[in-house]
Amino acid sequence: MELVDRSYKGFYAHLEPANLKQSGMFMSADNLVGDDFEIFFKMEEGRNVAWARNRFDAEVGYFDADTSRKLQLAKARDQKIRCLLSFVAFSDSTDPGYYWGQMALFCFNPAYSKEMDAFVDRCAAKFKQGVRPRIDLGSQAVEKIFTEKDWIPSETVSTPSRESGSAILKDHLTVSEKVVEQARAGNKGCYVISWLFIIVVVVAILYGLAHLFGVL
């Protein structure tokens, strides 16, 4: 188990939007809490910058220098990297404000993908429920991934304080987003339901506006 302990690293990191104009894409149904993102690197101003790409091949954002170094080191060690969306926030620290994401990053020896991927999937399920388990694990905690079935840390990590100038806007899957997720998985019934849900909402809004302006 000693090798497993040395090969794992988990942490949360801030993902800056690709640009301010496109930062709103964090709020779209293409980027749901718990989604997997692909990590890739770009050479920018003489250094490798880690970026995240969603499942629809859209470049969503990039990481700071410290996180980029950690991910580059993991890549150099031939580790497997999984990147999940933990939550989406809006920051008013600049004018105009912008959306950004917090990502959960897991780096581990691919030889243990069966156990580690199952663990990451369990964390993803927690994110979708609005729970953020601690993923910066010591050697004893890592060992539990292999020795205790369905284990996941009971300790959680809080979201940033509002005093930081950020407001959390998306930290779990809503009912409509769960329908979208099922439709993605190929559930045609959920796909139809999602469209019916949208139609009902639009009709309700139009009906309400009609009453408001005395049309009906």
GROMACS elastic network, one bead per residue, 0.5 to 0.9 nm:
[ bonds ]
;  ai    aj funct       b0    kb
    1     4     6  0.51785   500
    1     5     6  0.64002   500
    1     6     6  0.89233   500
    1   139     6  0.87234   500
    1   142     6  0.88838   500
    1   143     6  0.67113   500
    1   146     6  0.87616   500
    2     5     6  0.51319   500
    2     6     6  0.64681   500
    2     7     6  0.87700   500
    2   139     6  0.79037   500
    2   143     6  0.87801   500
    3     6     6  0.52437   500
    3     7     6  0.61721   500
    3     8     6  0.89711   500
    3   109     6  0.88240   500
    4     7     6  0.51520   500
    4     8     6  0.64979   500
    4   108     6  0.80080   500
    4   109     6  0.73393   500
    4   112     6  0.78838   500
    4   139     6  0.82041   500
    4   142     6  0.74867   500
    4   143     6  0.76534   500
    5     8     6  0.59586   500
    5     9     6  0.88067   500
    5   138     6  0.75080   500
    5   140     6  0.79814   500
    5   141     6  0.88831   500
    5   142     6  0.61444   500
    5   143     6  0.71377   500
    6     9     6  0.82401   500
    6   108     6  0.88508   500
    6   139     6  0.77432   500
    7    79     6  0.77855   500
    7   107     6  0.75837   500
    7   108     6  0.52440   500
    7   109     6  0.55041   500
    8    79     6  0.87105   500
    8   106     6  0.74020   500
    8   107     6  0.56148   500
    8   109     6  0.69433   500
    8   137     6  0.82440   500
    8   139     6  0.88354   500
    8   142     6  0.76928   500
    9    74     6  0.87883   500
    9   105     6  0.80553   500
    9   106     6  0.59381   500
    9   107     6  0.51044   500
    9   108     6  0.65260   500
    9   135     6  0.81783   500
    9   136     6  0.66623   500
    9   137     6  0.73935   500
   10   104     6  0.73639   500
   10   105     6  0.55291   500
   10   107     6  0.62557   500
   10   108     6  0.85893   500
   10   134     6  0.86797   500
   10   135     6  0.51289   500
   10   137     6  0.69278   500
   11   103     6  0.84119   500
   11   104     6  0.59492   500
   11   105     6  0.54017   500
   11   106     6  0.68359   500
   11   134     6  0.82397   500
   11   135     6  0.59145   500
   11   136     6  0.53843   500
   11   137     6  0.88729   500
   12    86     6  0.82343   500
   12   102     6  0.67030   500
   12   103     6  0.55666   500
   12   105     6  0.60157   500
   12   106     6  0.89367   500
   12   135     6  0.79254   500
   12   136     6  0.84109   500
   13    63     6  0.75107   500
   13    64     6  0.86619   500
   13    67     6  0.69715   500
   13   101     6  0.85281   500
   13   102     6  0.56259   500
   13   103     6  0.52950   500
   13   104     6  0.65309   500
   13   105     6  0.73629   500
   14    62     6  0.85771   500
   14    63     6  0.65408   500
   14    64     6  0.76943   500
   14    67     6  0.86192   500
   14   100     6  0.75046   500
   14   101     6  0.61556   500
   14   103     6  0.63348   500
   15    51     6  0.83469   500
   15    52     6  0.80479   500
   15    60     6  0.84967   500
   15    61     6  0.57999   500
   15    62     6  0.54789   500
   15    63     6  0.51502   500
   15    64     6  0.77585   500
   15   100     6  0.60607   500
   15   101     6  0.50899   500
   15   102     6  0.57206   500
   15   103     6  0.65775   500
   16    19     6  0.80390   500
   16    23     6  0.83986   500
   16    60     6  0.83432   500
   16    61     6  0.51815   500
   16    62     6  0.53187   500
   16    63     6  0.62481   500
   16    64     6  0.79341   500
   16    99     6  0.81687   500
   16   100     6  0.54683   500
   16   101     6  0.68799   500
   16   102     6  0.87522   500
   17    20     6  0.64661   500
   17    21     6  0.88682   500
   17    22     6  0.71561   500
   17    23     6  0.51147   500
   17    24     6  0.86361   500
   17    25     6  0.86825   500
   17    26     6  0.80693   500
   17    59     6  0.89202   500
   17    60     6  0.60569   500
   17    62     6  0.65665   500
   17    98     6  0.80113   500
   17    99     6  0.70094   500
   17   100     6  0.57130   500
   17   101     6  0.77973   500
   18    21     6  0.86248   500
   18    22     6  0.68420   500
   18    23     6  0.68973   500
   18    51     6  0.87155   500
   18    59     6  0.68950   500
   18    60     6  0.56805   500
   18    62     6  0.64568   500
   19    22     6  0.55478   500
   19    23     6  0.61140   500
   19    60     6  0.88710   500
   19    61     6  0.77460   500
   19    98     6  0.89708   500
   20    23     6  0.50660   500
   20    24     6  0.80564   500
   20    96     6  0.81275   500
   20    97     6  0.80443   500
   20    98     6  0.59304   500
   20    99     6  0.78610   500
   21    24     6  0.72769   500
   21    98     6  0.81903   500
   22    25     6  0.58815   500
   22    26     6  0.84333   500
   22    60     6  0.84389   500
   22    98     6  0.89162   500
   22    99     6  0.88443   500
   23    26     6  0.60715   500
   23    27     6  0.82984   500
   23    60     6  0.79679   500
   23    61     6  0.83955   500
   23    98     6  0.59725   500
   23    99     6  0.51231   500
   23   100     6  0.67205   500
   24    27     6  0.56277   500
   24    28     6  0.72466   500
   24    98     6  0.74132   500
   24    99     6  0.59730   500
   24   100     6  0.84869   500
   25    28     6  0.51295   500
   25    29     6  0.84764   500
   25    30     6  0.77770   500
   25    31     6  0.74751   500
   25    60     6  0.74936   500
   25    99     6  0.82498   500
   26    29     6  0.83686   500
   26    30     6  0.80140   500
   26    31     6  0.58992   500
   26    32     6  0.82044   500
   26    60     6  0.74699   500
   26    88     6  0.66050   500
   26    89     6  0.86695   500
   26    99     6  0.65337   500
   26   100     6  0.66962   500
   26   101     6  0.69713   500
   27    30     6  0.81868   500
   27    31     6  0.68467   500
   27    32     6  0.79816   500
   27    88     6  0.72352   500
   27    99     6  0.78933   500
   27   169     6  0.83033   500
   27   170     6  0.75280   500
   28    31     6  0.57864   500
   28    32     6  0.75624   500
   29    32     6  0.59342   500
   29   177     6  0.70166   500
   29   180     6  0.74168   500
   29   181     6  0.87975   500
   30    35     6  0.89538   500
   30    54     6  0.75705   500
   30    55     6  0.78907   500
   30    56     6  0.72634   500
   31    34     6  0.87184   500
   31    35     6  0.66378   500
   31    54     6  0.69543   500
   31    55     6  0.84760   500
   31    60     6  0.87947   500
   31    85     6  0.77531   500
   32    35     6  0.54929   500
   32    85     6  0.70699   500
   32    86     6  0.89400   500
   32    87     6  0.85637   500
   32   128     6  0.84160   500
   32   170     6  0.84199   500
   32   172     6  0.82250   500
   32   173     6  0.71345   500
   32   177     6  0.74550   500
   32   181     6  0.83692   500
   33    36     6  0.89576   500
   33    84     6  0.76332   500
   33    85     6  0.50942   500
   33    86     6  0.56586   500
   33    87     6  0.59265   500
   33    88     6  0.78731   500
   33   124     6  0.80522   500
   33   127     6  0.63829   500
   33   128     6  0.56825   500
   33   130     6  0.86167   500
   33   170     6  0.72716   500
   33   171     6  0.64041   500
   33   172     6  0.57686   500
   33   173     6  0.62862   500
   34    84     6  0.55185   500
   34    85     6  0.51546   500
   34    86     6  0.61611   500
   34    87     6  0.83558   500
   34   121     6  0.87167   500
   34   123     6  0.81415   500
   34   125     6  0.67729   500
   34   126     6  0.80570   500
   34   127     6  0.54509   500
   34   128     6  0.54936   500
   34   172     6  0.80310   500
   34   173     6  0.83253   500
   35    54     6  0.79972   500
   35    55     6  0.82213   500
   35    83     6  0.82371   500
   35    84     6  0.54052   500
   35    85     6  0.56279   500
   35    86     6  0.84653   500
   35   124     6  0.74183   500
   35   128     6  0.88768   500
   36    54     6  0.70401   500
   36    55     6  0.71811   500
   36    82     6  0.69851   500
   36    83     6  0.56715   500
   36    85     6  0.68970   500
   36   124     6  0.85534   500
   37    52     6  0.58857   500
   37    53     6  0.54558   500
   37    55     6  0.63677   500
   37    82     6  0.72261   500
   37    83     6  0.52325   500
   37    84     6  0.59778   500
   37    85     6  0.75678   500
   38    51     6  0.81275   500
   38    52     6  0.54839   500
   38    53     6  0.50360   500
   38    54     6  0.63486   500
   38    55     6  0.75539   500
   38    57     6  0.87247   500
   38    81     6  0.82984   500
   38    82     6  0.72910   500
   38    83     6  0.66533   500
   38    84     6  0.89886   500
   39    50     6  0.65721   500
   39    51     6  0.56750   500
   39    53     6  0.64959   500
   39    71     6  0.84452   500
   39    81     6  0.73840   500
   39    82     6  0.78091   500
   39    83     6  0.71222   500
   40    49     6  0.83513   500
   40    50     6  0.57678   500
   40    51     6  0.53560   500
   40    52     6  0.64599   500
   40    53     6  0.75952   500
   41    48     6  0.59802   500
   41    49     6  0.54085   500
   41    51     6  0.58235   500
   41    52     6  0.86798   500
   41    68     6  0.84111   500
   41    72     6  0.81967   500
   42    47     6  0.80912   500
   42    48     6  0.55091   500
   42    49     6  0.52548   500
   42    50     6  0.66185   500
   42    51     6  0.73114   500
   43    46     6  0.62290   500
   43    47     6  0.54299   500
   43    49     6  0.61920   500
   44    47     6  0.54278   500
   44    48     6  0.62309   500
   44    49     6  0.65315   500
   45    48     6  0.84204   500
   47    65     6  0.86528   500
   48    65     6  0.84767   500
   48    68     6  0.71316   500
   48    69     6  0.80105   500
   48    72     6  0.77910   500
   49    62     6  0.70407   500
   49    63     6  0.68623   500
   49    64     6  0.74797   500
   49    65     6  0.69053   500
   49    67     6  0.88697   500
   49    68     6  0.55220   500
   49    69     6  0.81158   500
   49    72     6  0.85895   500
   50    61     6  0.88556   500
   50    62     6  0.57965   500
   50    63     6  0.56132   500
   50    64     6  0.78637   500
   50    65     6  0.83344   500
   50    67     6  0.76849   500
   50    69     6  0.81814   500
   50    71     6  0.70956   500
   50    72     6  0.75757   500
   51    59     6  0.72660   500
   51    60     6  0.76735   500
   51    61     6  0.57657   500
   51    63     6  0.61900   500
   51    68     6  0.82693   500
   52    58     6  0.85682   500
   52    59     6  0.61371   500
   52    60     6  0.58906   500
   52    61     6  0.56504   500
   52    62     6  0.61120   500
   52    63     6  0.81173   500
   52    83     6  0.79395   500
   53    56     6  0.78164   500
   53    57     6  0.57598   500
   53    58     6  0.53605   500
   53    60     6  0.55665   500
   53    61     6  0.74588   500
   54    57     6  0.54477   500
   54    58     6  0.55099   500
   54    59     6  0.67084   500
   54    60     6  0.66833   500
   55    58     6  0.74088   500
   56    59     6  0.89854   500
   57    60     6  0.89486   500
   59    62     6  0.84766   500
   61   100     6  0.81894   500
   61   101     6  0.84286   500
   62    68     6  0.85485   500
   63    66     6  0.80533   500
   63    67     6  0.59535   500
   63    68     6  0.59096   500
   64    67     6  0.55599   500
   64    68     6  0.60320   500
   64    69     6  0.86731   500
   65    68     6  0.50277   500
   65    69     6  0.61591   500
   65    70     6  0.87675   500
   66    69     6  0.52196   500
   66    70     6  0.64786   500
   66    71     6  0.88493   500
   67    70     6  0.50795   500
   67    71     6  0.62420   500
   67    72     6  0.85043   500
   68    71     6  0.51727   500
   68    72     6  0.59740   500
   68    73     6  0.85100   500
   69    72     6  0.50162   500
   69    73     6  0.60729   500
   69    74     6  0.85775   500
   70    73     6  0.51681   500
   70    74     6  0.62983   500
   70    75     6  0.87424   500
   71    75     6  0.61881   500
   71    76     6  0.85710   500
   71    81     6  0.78447   500
   71   105     6  0.88322   500
   71   107     6  0.79979   500
   72    75     6  0.50307   500
   72    76     6  0.61441   500
   72    77     6  0.86620   500
   73    77     6  0.62802   500
   73    78     6  0.87268   500
   73    79     6  0.87854   500
   74    77     6  0.51124   500
   74    78     6  0.64263   500
   74    79     6  0.52886   500
   74    80     6  0.76028   500
   74    81     6  0.74769   500
   74   107     6  0.64399   500
   74   108     6  0.80133   500
   75    79     6  0.56130   500
   75    80     6  0.74132   500
   75    81     6  0.77569   500
   75   107     6  0.87727   500
   76    79     6  0.75263   500
   77   109     6  0.85701   500
   78   108     6  0.88093   500
   78   109     6  0.74708   500
   78   110     6  0.79392   500
   79   107     6  0.59805   500
   79   108     6  0.51818   500
   79   110     6  0.60370   500
   80   106     6  0.79683   500
   80   107     6  0.55898   500
   80   108     6  0.53904   500
   80   109     6  0.61177   500
   80   110     6  0.53694   500
   80   113     6  0.80489   500
   81   105     6  0.70171   500
   81   106     6  0.56351   500
   81   108     6  0.67872   500
   81   110     6  0.89293   500
   82   104     6  0.80925   500
   82   105     6  0.58206   500
   82   106     6  0.51624   500
   82   107     6  0.66276   500
   82   108     6  0.88129   500
   82   117     6  0.84933   500
   82   120     6  0.79136   500
   83   103     6  0.63348   500
   83   104     6  0.56725   500
   83   106     6  0.65096   500
   83   107     6  0.89156   500
   84   102     6  0.86083   500
   84   103     6  0.54458   500
   84   104     6  0.50850   500
   84   105     6  0.65873   500
   84   106     6  0.86151   500
   84   120     6  0.87590   500
   84   124     6  0.70413   500
   84   127     6  0.88187   500
   85    88     6  0.78294   500
   85   101     6  0.68386   500
   85   102     6  0.62087   500
   85   104     6  0.63069   500
   85   124     6  0.84155   500
   85   127     6  0.80349   500
   86   101     6  0.73205   500
   86   102     6  0.54205   500
   86   103     6  0.52037   500
   86   104     6  0.59942   500
   86   124     6  0.82075   500
   86   127     6  0.58934   500
   86   128     6  0.82792   500
   86   130     6  0.85452   500
   86   131     6  0.89230   500
   86   132     6  0.72548   500
   86   170     6  0.88248   500
   86   171     6  0.66900   500
   86   172     6  0.82675   500
   87   100     6  0.86791   500
   87   101     6  0.58264   500
   87   102     6  0.54576   500
   87   103     6  0.73447   500
   87   127     6  0.79543   500
   87   130     6  0.85064   500
   87   159     6  0.87255   500
   87   168     6  0.71945   500
   87   169     6  0.76934   500
   87   170     6  0.55164   500
   87   172     6  0.73006   500
   88    99     6  0.69693   500
   88   100     6  0.58078   500
   88   102     6  0.64113   500
   88   167     6  0.87161   500
   88   168     6  0.60927   500
   88   169     6  0.57620   500
   88   171     6  0.64312   500
   89    98     6  0.84406   500
   89    99     6  0.56340   500
   89   100     6  0.54758   500
   89   101     6  0.61454   500
   89   102     6  0.79498   500
   89   166     6  0.62183   500
   89   167     6  0.53909   500
   89   169     6  0.51878   500
   89   170     6  0.68036   500
   89   171     6  0.85295   500
   90    97     6  0.69644   500
   90    98     6  0.56058   500
   90   100     6  0.62868   500
   90   101     6  0.87097   500
   90   165     6  0.83800   500
   90   166     6  0.54119   500
   90   167     6  0.52917   500
   90   168     6  0.65129   500
   90   169     6  0.68285   500
   91    94     6  0.73765   500
   91    97     6  0.54581   500
   91    98     6  0.55017   500
   91    99     6  0.62882   500
   91   100     6  0.75507   500
   91   164     6  0.84695   500
   91   165     6  0.57342   500
   91   167     6  0.65454   500
   91   168     6  0.89541   500
   92    95     6  0.67797   500
   92    96     6  0.70568   500
   92    98     6  0.67871   500
   92   165     6  0.58910   500
   92   166     6  0.65749   500
   92   167     6  0.86650   500
   93    96     6  0.83941   500
   93    97     6  0.65306   500
   93    98     6  0.85672   500
   93   164     6  0.84799   500
   93   165     6  0.59169   500
   93   166     6  0.77821   500
   94    97     6  0.52771   500
   94    98     6  0.76898   500
   95    98     6  0.83656   500
  104   135     6  0.80121   500
  105   135     6  0.85283   500
  106   116     6  0.88889   500
  106   120     6  0.75209   500
  106   135     6  0.80097   500
  107   110     6  0.89657   500
  108   111     6  0.85074   500
  108   112     6  0.76060   500
  108   113     6  0.78707   500
  108   116     6  0.74820   500
  109   112     6  0.58723   500
  109   113     6  0.71738   500
  109   116     6  0.87314   500
  110   114     6  0.85311   500
  110   116     6  0.85104   500
  111   114     6  0.81168   500
  112   115     6  0.58213   500
  112   116     6  0.60567   500
  112   117     6  0.82396   500
  113   116     6  0.50248   500
  113   117     6  0.53348   500
  113   118     6  0.79817   500
  114   117     6  0.55905   500
  114   118     6  0.63245   500
  114   119     6  0.88127   500
  115   118     6  0.52776   500
  115   119     6  0.63359   500
  115   120     6  0.88536   500
  115   145     6  0.68758   500
  115   146     6  0.64718   500
  116   120     6  0.61872   500
  116   121     6  0.85423   500
  116   145     6  0.73031   500
  116   146     6  0.84035   500
  117   120     6  0.50030   500
  117   121     6  0.60536   500
  117   122     6  0.85796   500
  118   121     6  0.50570   500
  118   122     6  0.63125   500
  118   123     6  0.87810   500
  118   145     6  0.89483   500
  118   150     6  0.81534   500
  119   122     6  0.51186   500
  119   123     6  0.64290   500
  119   124     6  0.87529   500
  119   145     6  0.67581   500
  119   150     6  0.73892   500
  119   151     6  0.74306   500
  119   152     6  0.70632   500
  120   124     6  0.62035   500
  120   125     6  0.87226   500
  121   125     6  0.63275   500
  121   126     6  0.87617   500
  122   125     6  0.51121   500
  122   126     6  0.64807   500
  122   127     6  0.88465   500
  122   150     6  0.76385   500
  122   151     6  0.84299   500
  122   152     6  0.71012   500
  123   126     6  0.50309   500
  123   127     6  0.63004   500
  123   128     6  0.87604   500
  123   131     6  0.86467   500
  123   132     6  0.76993   500
  123   133     6  0.69080   500
  123   135     6  0.85369   500
  123   152     6  0.72465   500
  123   153     6  0.89711   500
  124   127     6  0.50400   500
  124   128     6  0.63521   500
  124   129     6  0.87998   500
  125   128     6  0.51972   500
  125   129     6  0.65735   500
  125   130     6  0.89967   500
  125   131     6  0.86949   500
  126   129     6  0.50609   500
  126   130     6  0.64285   500
  126   131     6  0.50664   500
  126   132     6  0.65255   500
  126   133     6  0.73726   500
  126   172     6  0.86722   500
  127   130     6  0.50447   500
  127   131     6  0.51065   500
  127   132     6  0.56862   500
  127   133     6  0.81074   500
  127   171     6  0.72476   500
  127   172     6  0.61643   500
  127   173     6  0.82986   500
  128   131     6  0.73601   500
  128   171     6  0.74093   500
  128   173     6  0.50378   500
  128   174     6  0.86016   500
  129   132     6  0.88068   500
  129   171     6  0.81079   500
  129   172     6  0.52393   500
  129   173     6  0.65553   500
  130   170     6  0.89243   500
  130   171     6  0.53725   500
  130   173     6  0.75879   500
  131   156     6  0.71744   500
  131   157     6  0.83231   500
  131   158     6  0.89281   500
  131   171     6  0.82427   500
  131   172     6  0.79089   500
  132   135     6  0.86035   500
  132   155     6  0.86793   500
  132   156     6  0.54597   500
  132   157     6  0.56183   500
  132   158     6  0.72880   500
  132   159     6  0.83537   500
  133   152     6  0.76308   500
  133   153     6  0.59273   500
  133   154     6  0.67037   500
  133   155     6  0.59012   500
  133   157     6  0.59594   500
  134   137     6  0.73438   500
  134   152     6  0.89022   500
  134   153     6  0.62229   500
  134   154     6  0.77797   500
  134   155     6  0.56967   500
  134   157     6  0.56159   500
  135   153     6  0.75093   500
  135   156     6  0.86882   500
  135   157     6  0.88229   500
  137   140     6  0.79572   500
  137   141     6  0.57112   500
  137   142     6  0.61628   500
  137   153     6  0.87149   500
  138   141     6  0.54082   500
  138   142     6  0.62649   500
  138   143     6  0.87866   500
  139   142     6  0.50897   500
  139   143     6  0.62425   500
  139   144     6  0.89117   500
  140   143     6  0.51878   500
  140   144     6  0.67167   500
  141   144     6  0.52593   500
  141   145     6  0.71345   500
  141   153     6  0.78650   500
  142   145     6  0.54536   500
  142   146     6  0.74644   500
  143   146     6  0.54872   500
  143   147     6  0.63277   500
  143   148     6  0.83886   500
  144   148     6  0.51821   500
  144   149     6  0.82195   500
  144   151     6  0.66273   500
  144   152     6  0.84551   500
  145   148     6  0.60012   500
  145   149     6  0.73285   500
  145   150     6  0.76244   500
  145   151     6  0.58636   500
  145   152     6  0.75041   500
  146   149     6  0.74788   500
  146   151     6  0.85772   500
  147   151     6  0.85075   500
  148   151     6  0.55217   500
  152   155     6  0.89625   500
  153   156     6  0.74666   500
  158   161     6  0.84948   500
  159   162     6  0.89987   500
  159   168     6  0.79348   500
  160   163     6  0.82064   500
  160   164     6  0.69613   500
  160   166     6  0.76196   500
  160   167     6  0.84953   500
  160   168     6  0.82976   500
  161   164     6  0.57295   500
  161   165     6  0.80852   500
  161   166     6  0.75577   500
  161   167     6  0.82845   500
  162   165     6  0.57489   500
  162   166     6  0.55746   500
  162   167     6  0.59442   500
  162   168     6  0.82880   500
  163   166     6  0.73141   500
  164   167     6  0.85769   500
  168   171     6  0.68910   500
  170   173     6  0.78554   500
  170   174     6  0.88893   500
  173   176     6  0.79801   500
  173   177     6  0.56020   500
  173   178     6  0.60787   500
  174   177     6  0.50590   500
  174   178     6  0.62041   500
  174   179     6  0.87360   500
  175   178     6  0.51548   500
  175   179     6  0.65082   500
  175   180     6  0.88369   500
  176   179     6  0.50988   500
  176   180     6  0.63654   500
  176   181     6  0.87281   500
  176   194     6  0.70768   500
  176   197     6  0.79289   500
  177   181     6  0.61016   500
  177   182     6  0.86002   500
  177   194     6  0.89794   500
  178   182     6  0.62466   500
  178   183     6  0.86075   500
  179   182     6  0.51158   500
  179   183     6  0.62116   500
  179   184     6  0.86568   500
  179   190     6  0.57185   500
  179   191     6  0.72705   500
  179   193     6  0.75671   500
  179   194     6  0.60379   500
  180   183     6  0.50279   500
  180   184     6  0.62201   500
  180   185     6  0.87448   500
  180   190     6  0.73604   500
  180   191     6  0.70193   500
  180   194     6  0.65859   500
  181   184     6  0.50670   500
  181   185     6  0.64442   500
  181   190     6  0.87313   500
  182   185     6  0.50702   500
  182   186     6  0.67472   500
  182   187     6  0.56148   500
  182   188     6  0.84171   500
  182   189     6  0.88364   500
  182   190     6  0.60181   500
  182   191     6  0.74687   500
  183   186     6  0.52400   500
  183   188     6  0.61533   500
  183   189     6  0.76372   500
  183   190     6  0.52201   500
  183   192     6  0.83181   500
  183   193     6  0.89806   500
  183   194     6  0.78763   500
  184   187     6  0.71631   500
  184   188     6  0.89617   500
  184   191     6  0.79736   500
  185   188     6  0.88039   500
  186   189     6  0.87757   500
  186   190     6  0.84634   500
  186   191     6  0.80008   500
  187   190     6  0.54585   500
  187   191     6  0.64193   500
  187   192     6  0.89746   500
  188   192     6  0.62767   500
  188   193     6  0.85431   500
  189   192     6  0.52512   500
  189   193     6  0.61987   500
  189   194     6  0.86228   500
  190   194     6  0.59451   500
  190   195     6  0.86271   500
  191   194     6  0.51536   500
  191   195     6  0.65578   500
  191   196     6  0.87820   500
  192   195     6  0.52884   500
  192   196     6  0.62533   500
  192   197     6  0.85853   500
  193   197     6  0.59499   500
  193   198     6  0.85748   500
  194   197     6  0.50097   500
  194   198     6  0.63098   500
  194   199     6  0.86877   500
  195   198     6  0.50875   500
  195   199     6  0.61786   500
  195   200     6  0.85984   500
  196   199     6  0.50077   500
  196   200     6  0.60724   500
  196   201     6  0.85768   500
  197   200     6  0.51798   500
  197   201     6  0.62535   500
  197   202     6  0.87015   500
  198   201     6  0.51572   500
  198   202     6  0.62087   500
  198   203     6  0.86142   500
  199   202     6  0.51538   500
  199   203     6  0.60952   500
  199   204     6  0.85125   500
  200   203     6  0.51255   500
  200   204     6  0.60589   500
  200   205     6  0.86295   500
  201   204     6  0.50810   500
  201   205     6  0.62322   500
  201   206     6  0.86928   500
  202   205     6  0.51477   500
  202   206     6  0.62274   500
  202   207     6  0.85244   500
  203   206     6  0.51244   500
  203   207     6  0.59856   500
  203   208     6  0.84907   500
  204   207     6  0.50332   500
  204   208     6  0.60789   500
  204   209     6  0.86199   500
  205   208     6  0.50827   500
  205   209     6  0.62021   500
  205   210     6  0.85826   500
  206   209     6  0.50973   500
  206   210     6  0.60901   500
  206   211     6  0.87115   500
  207   210     6  0.50844   500
  207   211     6  0.63994   500
  207   212     6  0.86337   500
  207   216     6  0.82776   500
  208   211     6  0.52680   500
  208   212     6  0.61672   500
  208   213     6  0.88171   500
  209   213     6  0.62305   500
  209   214     6  0.84244   500
  209   215     6  0.83869   500
  210   213     6  0.54009   500
  210   214     6  0.60073   500
  210   216     6  0.57626   500
  211   215     6  0.59958   500
  211   216     6  0.54320   500
  212   215     6  0.77471   500
  212   216     6  0.86588   500
  213   216     6  0.81177   500
